Amino acid sequence: MITLSSWADLSIDLSANLGDPVWAGAGKMPIPGGFVYTKNDALYLYAAIDMVNDTGNDSGVGDFFWFTFDCNRDGNITPNVDVNYAQWPSSPDKIGRQFYLAPSNWTGLYTDQTLFKTAFEASPDGAIPHRIWKFRFKLTDLNVSLAAGLLPPFTRFGLKVHSTNPPQDLDSPASFWTNFASLHTLYFSRRPVISPALMGPVIGCVGLIPTTKINSISGKATTDVGYMVQVQNAAFGGLLNIIGNQPNLYSLITTGGARYIKVKHATGIGGAFTDFITAWTNYKWNPAIGDYVLQSFGADATNFYPLQDVAFDYSIHDLLFQFDSGQLTQGIHQFKVEFYNAAKAPIATPIQVLTLNIDNTVPIVKINSIMHGTAAVNACDIVKMTGPADGLVVNFDANDPENNVYSYSVYAVWGSAESATLATDTYTLAKGDWAGVIGQNTPLWVPVRTCAHSINVVAYSRTTNGYGYIRYNSVSRYITIMK
């Protein structure tokens, strides 16, 4: 079975009744004996199991659940990857998490930070008080990201519900813990309600970044602290979704008769605008089959693009056009969108120019030298420490000629994933257009024991696809250290 999560405009307090406005519009899927409600934001999945037929308020864990997720979404039980959530034995208000090892075989139950609440109360589906469980799962714990892609982000799940009064075991789907092939699919929403005041009049967002947060000269974005996508002075790269201002877009379509757009592009600020040619696909919800189907979009012979049908749900909502930044050169590019009716006659729209700083590169990272005193340590060398304060100094580069470094780290790894950070730095707005460092020395690092080591440099780019930072580069050198 397939169900759709809806966007949670506000963080949901799990003490709120399912009839509270915070749960309004939640996705709703029938299961044996009740329903599953789902909403999500950029960080969490909020879920509720509403067991309408369980009207016996059993004490302790007479009522219990299993909530299973196929974390890699491959339809198979993957050891130490796929998870099951359940109540802690004898502690009905405590949730735990265990990993699958094989069909019908799990690790022990581990303490988990997932927020969880058990309730016995009425709901919109049942006026008689009954058992309800409510959850707040971290999307990262479920291996879910809202980053751009063709298909909406999704997970697969199964539920087991037990009740002592009335006595019942309700599984959905049946015996799912033995075979993941028929698990339910939950599609996550990535259609947040962004204030129109933050969006440009025509082009509202790039991904989830409002166009008012993109500097019209530099083409870089800085979002407010606490915003769902946190970026600072970030360039753009990767697959870019150009999203319309929803209220204005819907008005243009439903009232103004808009059916087509043309996309205009210029290189640099003040360049000549010409038709921009690209193509993309977007998944469209088909209610006849209860799933998404792929739909292609592209320019016709005269460079007009069709608009989405607002009567349907799409995997990327309110998408005007999409392109891969690799189509363009490094640097400043500008875009504007023109609207046309069914006869391809122009419709008057506000003039808006979107400036984007395109960065298609990754930072340059190098280990220039590893020094033991005055002696250079090469790859695969064995180096002997001569005293308790003897150590190594690493000279490295973590640099971006486009001045778009977000962070760098130099670190050592040895043994069973033991590690130490030798040097690190992270971008702040005070750094301006930060290029990182060249020829930088780490402080003296004193290894702790004899072992094979890797010395690593990693640098992350301050480049976003509108859903988060997207690029990094790394380099490693392997040596053996003797204490």
N, C-alpha and C positions, 0 to 999 in steps of 0.2 A: 504494500500500500504506500502511496505517496502523500505527503503532507507539506504544506508551505508555512514557514515561520513568517511572522509579520514584524515590522520594526518597532522596537521599544523606544519611544521618544524620551522616556524617563527611566532611570534605574528602578527596578521593581522591588519594593519591600515585600519579602515573602510572607509577612504577616497579613498582607492585604487579601481580602476575600476575592474569589474569582469573579464576583460581580462588581469589583472596584473598577473605576475607569482605567487604571493602569493596565488591566488585562483586556480592555476592549479591543476588538479586532484581532485578537490572537488567532494563530492557526489552530485548527481543531480537527482531530482525527478520532473516529470511533475505535474503541478497543472492546474486547469482551467485558461487559459490566460497567463501562464508563467511557471516558474520553481522555485524550492527551491534548493539553494546550501548549503552544510554543510561541515565544517572541524572542527576538535577539537584538542586541546593539553591536557596536564594533568590538566589544570585549567579551560579552557573555551570552550564553543561551539561558533563557528563563523558561522553565518547563513545569507543568503541573499534571499529575495523574489524578483525575477526578473520578473516583470509584463510586458512582451513583448507587449501585446495588449493594454496597457494603455499609449497611446501616447499623451494624453491631460494633460498638466502640470497645474493641478488645484491648485489654491492658497489656503492658509490656510490648513484646514483639509478636503477639498473636496475629497482628496484621504486619506483613512485610512485603518488600518489593525487591526485584532485580532490575537494573537499568543498564543494558549492555550497549556498547558502541564499537562498531567496526572502524577503528581509527585510521586504517589505511584504505578503507573503502573498496577492498578488492573482492569482497564476497567470500573470503576464506578466513578461518580462525588462524591468526598469526601470533605465535607465542611471544609473550612479553611486549606486545604492541596493543592488541585489542583489550578493552577494559570492561569490567562489570562493577557497577556501584550498588551497594546494599547497606542496610542498617547494621550497625555494630551489634553483635550478640548481646542481648540483655540490656542494650542501651538504645531505645527507640528514637531518641532525639539526636543520635550521632551517626554520621554517614562514613563509610569506608570505601576504599577502592582496591580492587584486585585485578591482576592481569591473567588473561587466558594463557594456559600452557598447551592445551590441546582440547578437543571436544570434551565437554563435561569435566574439565580439569583446570584448576586455577591455582594461583599462588595464594598465600594467606591474605587476609584483609588488612590493608594498611590505613592508618589514619589519613584523612584527606581534608583539604581546606575548602572543598566545595560547600557553598552555603545550602542548607537543607532545613526544611520545616515540615513536621507532621501536624495535620489539623483534622478536626472532626467538626464539620460545619456544613451549612447549606451552600448551594452554588446555583448559578443560573440553570443548571441541568437537573437539579433536584432540591425541592424545598425541605425534604426531610434531611437532617444532619447525617453526614456520611463521611467515609475516610477520604482524605485528600493529602497528597504529598506534593511539595513544591521545592524547586531546585534552582540554583544559579551555578551553572557550569562555566568555567573558563573555556573560551574557544580554543585557546592554545592547548589545553589538556585533551581536547578532542581532535587535535591536529587539523583544525579548521582555520582558514584565513579568508577574509573578505576581499583579498587582492583581486585585481582584474583577471578575468578569464572568460571563456565563452559561456560555459555552463555555470549557473549559480553555485556558489559554494554549498556543499552538502555533507551529510553524514548518513550512516545507516545504523539502525538501532532495533533492539528488541526489548520486550518487557515481560516480566513475570510478577504476578500479584497473588499473594496468599492471604486468606482470611480465615479466622477460626469461627467467626459468627457473622454471617452464615459460613459454613465450611465450604471453601472453594479454592482452587488453584487455576488461575486464568493466565494463559500464556499467549503472547502475541508477538510474532507468529509462533505456532506450535513447536515446542522443543528446539527453539532457536539456538540454544547453547550447544547443540550438537552439530549444527550446520548453519552457516551464515548466508547461504544462497538466497533465502527468501526474506531477509530482514527488510523492515520498512525504510523508506528513503525520506529524509527531512531536508528540504531545500531551505537555506538561510536567506533572509532578506538582506539586501545591501541598498535599500532605498530609504535612507534616513530623511527625516523632515529637516531640511536646512532652511533657515530663515531666508525668504526672498530678499531681505535687506542685505544679506551677505553675498548674493549672487548678482552677476551682471544682468542686464535686461534681456539679453538673448542667450548668450553662453553663460550658464549658471555656474558650472564647476568643471574642473579637469579631474576626473575621478571623483573623489570626495572633497577636493580642495576648492573652496569658493573662489571665483575669479576676482573678487574684491581683495583677496589676500595675495594676489600675484602682482608684483610691481610692474607698472606699465612701461618702465624704461629698462630695468634690468631683466625682466622676464622671469624672475625668481620668486618663490613663494615662501611666506612666513605665516604660520597659523597661530592662533591664540593658545596660550597655556591651557591645557585641559581639553582642547578640541580633540575630536576622535582620531584625526590624523595629525600628528605633531611633526612639523618640519620647520627648519630655520634656514632662510636664505637659500632655498633649494632649487636647483635646476630641474629640468624635466627630461625623462628618457623612458625607453621601453614602449610597451603598447599603451597608447593614450586614448582614454575615453573622453570625448568632448560632450558634456551633458547640458541639455537645455534648462533654462529657468522654467520649472514646471508650470506655475500658474500662467505665465506669459505664453509659454509654448502651447498649453492646452487651449488658451483663448485664441491664439492664432489659428489653431486647427479647427476648433469647434465653432467659433464665431467668425473668424476671418476667412475660413475656407482654405487655409494653407494645406498643400499636399506635397510640395516639393521644396527642396532647398538647393542653393548653389553655395559651395564653399570657396572662398577666395583666400589666396595665400600670397605673402610677400616675404622676401628675404631681407632681413635688417629692418631698421626703423625708417619709414619714409620711402621704402621700395615700391615698385609698381605691383599692384595686385593682379593676379591671374587665376584662372580656374584651377582648383586643387583636385587631383584625381587620386582616389584611394578606393578600397573595397574592404568589406568586413562581413562578418556573420553575427547574428544575435539569435538567441533562443526565444521562441514565442510560445506562451502557454496555450495548449490546445485542450479545451475543456472536454472535447469528445473522447479523448483518450486519457485525460488526466495526467498529462506530462508535457514537457517542453519539446518542441520540434525546431530544427535548425532552419533559419531563414537568412537568405543572402541579400546584401545591400551593395549597390555600386552605382556608378554614374552611367547614365544612358549616353546615346550618341552625341547629345548636346550638353553633357556635363551636369544634368539635373539628378539629384538623389531623391528617392521617395522617403517620406516621413513615416515613422511608426504609426500603426493604428492604435489610437488611444483607448479603444475598447478592449484591448488585450494587454496582458501582463507580459513583460519581456525580462529576460535574465539581467540585462543591463538597462535600467530604467531611464527613459527620457533621453536616450542616446541620439545625438545629432549626427555625429560621424566619429570614426575611429581611424587611427593610423599608427604605424610603427615609426618611432623616431628615427630609425635607421634610414628611412626614406629621405631624410633631410641632412644637411650639413651641420657641423658644429656651430653654435652661436644663436643669434637672435632671429626669430621668425614670428610673423604676425598672421592672424587669421580673422576673417569676418564671415558671417553667414547671412545670405539673402533668402527670403521666403517668396514662394510663388503659389498661385492657385492651381486648380486642376487643368486650366487652359495654359498654364505656364506663363501667366501674366504676373508681374511683380506685385507684392503686397507691401505696403509701407510698414517698416519696422524701425525701432530705434537703432541708431548706428552704434555699434560696439566693436572695438578692435581688441583682440586678445593677443598679448605679447608673451611668447614663451622662449626661454633660454634652453636650447636643446643641447644635451651632453650625452654623447654615445660612448664615452670612454670609461675606463676604470682607473683608479689610482695606480701609480707606479710604485711597486714595493721591491726593495733590494736589501739583501744582507751584504754590506760592503766588506765587512771583516768581523771576525770574532777574535779578540786579543786576549791571550793569557800572559799578562805582563807585557813584554815586548815581542812575544812570539805569536805569530798568526796561527789560528786553528782552522784547518781546512776540513772539508766534508770527509767524514769517515775517520778522522783522526781520533786517537786515544790521548787524552790529556790528563796528566797527573797533578792534582792539587797538592801543594806543599805545606799547607798550614791551615789553621781554622779560619783565617781571614783571607785566604787565597781565593781568587775568583776570576770571572770573565767580564769583559766589556764588549758589547755588540755595537758596531757602527752600522747605521741603517738609513734607508730612504723610505718615506711614506709620503708621496708627493703627487699632486695632480696639477698639470699645467693649466687646466681650466679653473683652478682655485675652488674646487668643489669637494674638499675632504670633509667628511663628517667626524671620523675618529680613526685612531690607529692604536695598535697594541703590539708590544714585543713580549713574548712569553716563552717559557720553556716547559716541555712536557716530558715526563719520564715514568717508568714503572707502570702501575695500574692507574693510569690517568691522573697521577699527581702532577701539579703544575705550579708555576710561579710567574708572576707578572714582573717583567724587567723595566718596562716603560709604557706609559699610556697617556693619551690626551684626547679630548672631545671638544667639538665645536661649541662655541657660544657666539651670539651675535656681535659681541665686542671684537671678535677676531676678523669681522668683515668678510672679504672674499679670501678665505683661508686656503692656501696651497699645501699645507702640511709642512713636512720637514725634509731636508736633504743633508746627508752626512752627519746625522745626529748620533751622539754616543749615549748609551744607557749608563746609569750608575753601575758601579762594580756590583756584580751579582755573585754571591757565594753559594755554590751548589751544596745540597744537604747530604747526598750519598752517592755511592758508586752505582752507575746505571747507564744504559744507553739513553741519550737525550735527543729531542728535536728542539731546535731553536727556530722560532716562528715570528714572522712579521705579517700582520693583517691590517688592511686599511679599508674603511667603508666610505663610499661616495655619498656626497650630499646631493643625490639625484633621486627624484621621486617619479613614480608613475601615477601619482594622485591618491595612492592607497598606503604609502609608506616608502621608506628608502629601499632601493632595489639592488645596488651593485656593491661588490667588494673585490679585493684582490689579495692574494696571500703568497708567501714564499717560505720555504723551510730548509734548514740545513741540519744534518744528522751527525752527531758526534758521540763519543763515549767518554764519560768523565769518571775518574777514579779518585776517591777520597782517601 
